[in-house]
Amino acid sequence: MKPFIDHILPQSINIIDLSERQAFALRLLNVCNIEDIYTITKSDLINIRGFGRTSLWDLMDKLAEYGIKIPN
């Protein structure tokens, strides 16, 4: 991984400017730190009621700014 990514992995997801819906969905999946994002999949998020494709795409764009991708 890139050194920048290694530096932010242990940090809270609160460093990312998430919407309430995105933050709620990640909390439901027990994602507290950036590195926890690698334990979930896109389908985990889509299966949360009220979290649709638009929310997923927006979250993926925000994470991409940090070089992070949600696993398939």
Secondary structure by P-SEA (a helix, b strand, c coil): ccaaaaaacccccccccccaaaaaaaaaaccccccccccccaaaaaacccccaaaaaaaaaaaaaacccccc
